[in-house]
Amino acid sequence: MKPKAIIVCESTRQIEYVYTKKQLDELATLTVLHPGIVNDLSQGDFSEVEYLFSTWGMLRPSEEEIAKYLPNLKAVFYSAGATDHFVRPFFARNVRVFSAWNANAVPVSEFSLAQILLALKGYYLNSREVHSKGWKGAFRGPGIYNETVALIGDGAIANRLAGMLKNFNLNVIMIPSRPEWRTVSLEEAFKTAFVISNHLPNRDDNIGVINRTHFESMRYGATFINTGRGAQVNEADMIEVFKARPDLTALLDVTFPEPPVEGSELYTLPNIRLSSHIAGSLNNEVVRMSEYMLDEFKRFISGKELRYEVKEEMLITSKS
């Protein structure tokens, strides 16, 4: 007998964005799938449901609500990244949770790789100076050979990116998110690397850890990339240093707040480039997340080795 499943989300449109019709049809052949998208667990009988599928916009039922409305739930398959905002009540009910966090690491690492390679060529400063200093006078970077790149963080994105950078003749420094795990300090990374790419996890202890001291120590023509979180950077410090150091470049896909407040110098400084949080999965790329979760579900029901289970020790937020 096929297991019963449900798709839960605040928005039907979000499900249609992440899941293709082909994927939904396949899911309907593998399970007895409840019709439609459920945005209120109290509006139906889901007592026999064993598997729950969702994405961004996942409902956040309490432990009591899970026990009441989903008493036989075995697993959640979340076609998106971080699960911290909803997962603990499911853990309390011994429900297993799977997430496409590794799928979301793919586009971020690809985006960062492209920016790193351009930065090593000196592209960003060169493209500014070619207008003011002329064709021959514009800055040229050290190139993609025997140069140092620092990756701040040691999660899925940073590790995938480090693997991609192995295809080039580069010295890659990994800076773990926990200071006690580091063999190279943040200070040394900013002084040494020609490109510094931030991938710190979204934890309270990472707020404001990248500051004036780090930016002031950067090499001439160096580039700072942020696809982590805006709050991890002291942006006031960054703005002051980058006003004084027009040779530096910052490529910011994230800011705090997001978007920056009206009138912020982040919009106007020529050596700071903003993008509107596009590094992560978007448009065609989001289907990769649902592919990962559909494949994981098939592995789960066939008893194969699982790849993307979320464990409590992986969470980046505290229990409070």
C-alpha positions in Angstrom: 0.0 0.0 0.0 1.3 3.4 -0.9 2.0 5.8 2.0 0.0 9.0 2.4 1.6 12.3 1.9 0.8 16.0 2.1 2.2 19.2 0.6 2.2 22.0 3.1 3.0 25.7 2.4 1.7 29.2 3.2 1.6 29.8 -0.6 0.4 27.7 -3.5 2.5 29.9 -5.8 5.7 29.0 -3.9 5.1 25.3 -4.4 4.5 25.9 -8.1 7.7 27.9 -8.2 9.9 25.2 -6.7 8.1 22.0 -7.9 7.5 21.2 -11.5 4.3 19.5 -12.6 6.4 16.5 -13.6 7.7 16.2 -10.1 4.3 16.6 -8.5 2.9 14.0 -10.8 5.7 11.6 -9.8 5.1 12.3 -6.1 1.4 11.5 -6.7 2.4 8.1 -8.2 4.7 7.3 -5.3 2.2 8.2 -2.6 -1.5 8.7 -1.9 -1.1 12.5 -2.2 -3.6 14.8 -0.5 -5.1 17.1 -3.2 -4.0 20.7 -3.3 -1.7 22.7 -1.0 -2.5 22.7 2.7 -1.9 26.0 4.5 -3.9 25.2 7.6 -3.5 21.8 9.3 -6.7 22.3 11.3 -8.7 22.2 8.0 -8.7 18.5 7.2 -8.0 15.0 8.5 -4.3 14.3 8.1 -4.1 11.7 10.9 -2.8 9.0 8.5 -0.2 11.2 6.7 3.3 9.8 7.0 5.3 12.2 4.8 5.2 16.0 4.4 6.7 18.0 1.6 7.3 21.8 1.6 9.6 24.6 0.7 10.0 28.3 1.6 6.8 29.3 3.4 6.7 26.1 5.4 4.1 26.2 8.2 5.5 26.2 11.8 3.3 23.9 13.8 4.0 23.4 17.5 4.8 20.1 19.0 1.2 19.9 20.3 -0.2 20.7 16.8 1.9 18.0 15.2 0.7 15.5 17.7 -2.9 16.5 17.1 -3.0 16.9 13.3 -0.1 14.7 12.1 0.2 11.9 14.7 1.6 9.4 12.3 4.1 11.7 10.5 7.5 10.0 9.9 9.4 12.6 7.9 9.5 16.1 6.4 11.1 16.8 3.0 11.9 20.5 2.8 12.9 21.7 -0.7 14.8 24.7 0.6 17.8 25.4 2.9 17.8 26.3 6.6 15.3 24.5 8.7 16.0 26.2 12.1 12.8 28.2 12.0 10.4 25.2 12.1 12.3 22.0 12.9 12.5 21.6 16.7 8.9 20.6 17.3 9.3 17.9 14.7 12.4 16.6 16.4 10.5 16.6 19.7 7.9 14.2 18.0 10.7 12.0 16.6 9.9 13.1 13.0 12.9 12.9 10.7 13.7 16.1 8.6 15.5 16.3 5.3 16.5 19.5 3.6 17.9 20.6 0.3 20.6 22.8 1.9 23.3 21.2 -0.2 21.3 21.9 -3.4 21.2 25.6 -2.4 25.0 25.6 -1.9 25.5 24.9 -5.6 24.4 28.3 -7.1 26.0 30.3 -4.3 29.3 28.5 -4.9 29.0 29.0 -8.7 28.2 32.7 -8.2 31.1 33.2 -5.8 33.5 31.3 -8.1 32.7 33.6 -11.0 33.3 36.7 -8.9 36.6 35.3 -7.4 38.0 34.6 -10.8 37.2 38.1 -12.1 38.6 39.6 -8.9 41.9 37.8 -9.4 42.2 39.3 -12.8 41.7 42.7 -11.3 38.5 43.1 -13.4 36.6 45.3 -11.0 39.2 47.9 -10.3 40.4 47.7 -13.9 36.9 48.4 -15.3 36.8 51.6 -13.1 40.2 52.8 -13.9 40.1 52.3 -17.6 37.8 55.3 -17.8 40.0 57.5 -15.6 43.5 56.3 -16.2 43.2 55.0 -19.7 43.7 51.6 -21.4 47.3 51.2 -20.4 47.1 52.8 -17.0 44.3 50.7 -15.5 45.0 48.3 -12.8 45.7 44.7 -13.6 45.3 42.0 -11.0 47.8 39.2 -10.1 45.9 36.6 -12.2 44.6 33.1 -11.5 47.9 31.5 -10.6 49.7 31.1 -7.3 47.5 33.6 -5.6 45.7 33.3 -2.2 41.9 33.2 -1.8 40.3 33.2 1.7 37.0 31.5 2.3 35.4 32.6 5.6 33.3 29.7 6.9 33.4 25.9 6.6 29.9 24.9 5.7 28.4 23.4 2.6 29.0 26.4 0.4 32.5 27.1 1.5 33.5 23.4 1.1 31.9 23.1 -2.3 33.6 26.3 -3.4 37.0 25.1 -2.1 36.5 22.0 -4.2 35.8 24.1 -7.3 38.8 26.2 -6.7 41.0 23.1 -6.7 40.8 23.2 -10.5 42.9 26.3 -10.4 46.5 26.9 -9.2 45.5 28.8 -6.1 46.2 28.8 -2.4 42.8 28.5 -0.7 42.6 29.4 3.0 39.6 28.0 4.9 38.6 30.0 8.0 36.2 27.9 10.2 33.2 29.7 11.6 34.2 28.9 15.2 37.3 30.9 16.3 38.6 28.0 18.4 38.8 25.8 15.3 41.0 28.3 13.3 44.6 27.8 12.4 44.5 31.1 10.5 42.9 34.2 12.0 40.4 36.5 10.3 43.0 39.2 10.6 45.7 37.1 8.8 43.2 36.1 6.1 42.4 39.7 5.2 46.1 40.7 5.2 47.2 37.8 3.1 44.5 36.9 0.5 43.8 38.9 -2.6 40.2 37.8 -2.5 38.2 37.2 0.7 34.7 35.6 0.3 32.4 35.4 3.3 30.3 32.3 3.9 29.7 32.5 7.7 26.5 30.8 9.1 23.8 33.1 10.3 24.6 32.9 14.1 24.3 35.7 16.6 28.0 35.4 17.5 28.9 36.3 13.9 27.2 39.7 13.9 29.6 42.5 13.1 32.7 40.2 13.2 34.1 41.7 10.0 35.1 45.3 10.7 37.3 48.3 10.1 40.5 46.5 11.1 40.0 43.8 8.5 39.2 46.2 5.7 42.1 48.5 6.5 44.5 45.6 6.2 43.5 44.5 2.8 46.0 44.4 0.0 46.1 47.0 -2.7 43.4 46.1 -5.3 41.9 43.3 -3.2 38.2 42.3 -3.3 35.8 41.4 -0.5 32.8 39.2 -1.5 29.8 38.7 0.8 27.1 36.1 0.0 26.8 35.2 3.7 24.8 37.7 5.7 24.9 41.4 5.7 24.8 41.7 9.5 28.2 39.9 9.7 29.8 43.0 8.4 30.1 46.3 10.2 28.9 48.3 7.2 29.6 51.7 8.6 33.3 50.6 9.0 33.3 49.2 5.5 31.9 52.4 4.0 34.5 54.6 5.7 37.4 52.4 4.7 36.2 52.0 1.1 35.8 55.8 0.8 39.5 56.2 1.8 40.6 53.2 -0.2 39.2 53.5 -3.8 41.5 50.6 -4.9 39.4 48.1 -2.9 36.3 46.4 -4.2 33.3 45.0 -2.3 30.8 42.7 -4.0 27.7 42.5 -1.8 24.9 40.2 -2.5 23.6 40.6 1.0 23.3 43.7 3.3 21.8 44.7 6.6 19.1 45.8 6.4 18.2 44.3 3.0 17.8 46.3 0.9 20.0 49.1 2.3 18.1 52.1 3.6 17.4 54.9 1.2 20.4 57.3 0.9 22.9 54.7 2.0 26.4 55.2 0.5 26.4 51.5 -0.4 24.3 52.6 -3.4 26.7 55.4 -4.5 30.3 54.3 -3.7 31.9 53.3 -7.0 34.0 50.5 -5.5 31.0 48.8 -3.8 28.8 46.7 -6.1 25.4 45.5 -4.9 23.3 42.7 -6.2 19.8 41.9 -4.9 20.4 38.6 -3.0 20.6 36.6 -6.2 23.5 34.2 -5.3 21.1 31.5 -3.9 18.7 29.3 -5.8 16.4 31.3 -8.1 14.2 30.7 -11.1 15.4 27.6 -13.0 17.8 26.7 -10.2 15.1 26.2 -7.5 14.0 22.9 -9.2 17.3 21.4 -8.1 16.1 21.6 -4.5 12.9 19.7 -5.2 14.9 17.2 -7.2 17.1 16.6 -4.3 14.1 16.0 -1.9 12.2 13.8 -4.3 15.3 11.7 -4.8 15.8 11.6 -1.0 12.2 10.5 -0.5 12.7 7.6 -2.9 15.9 6.6 -1.1 14.0 6.8 2.2 11.1 4.5 1.2 13.4 2.0 -0.5 15.8 1.8 2.4 18.8 3.2 0.7 21.5 5.4 2.3 20.3 8.9 3.0 22.2 12.1 2.1 20.5 15.2 3.4 19.0 14.5 6.8 19.0 17.4 9.3 20.3 16.6 12.8 19.9 18.8 15.8 23.7 19.3 16.1 23.6 20.9 12.6 21.3 23.7 13.6 22.8 27.2 13.8 20.3 28.7 16.2 20.0 28.2 19.9 17.2 26.3 21.6 15.9 29.5 23.3 
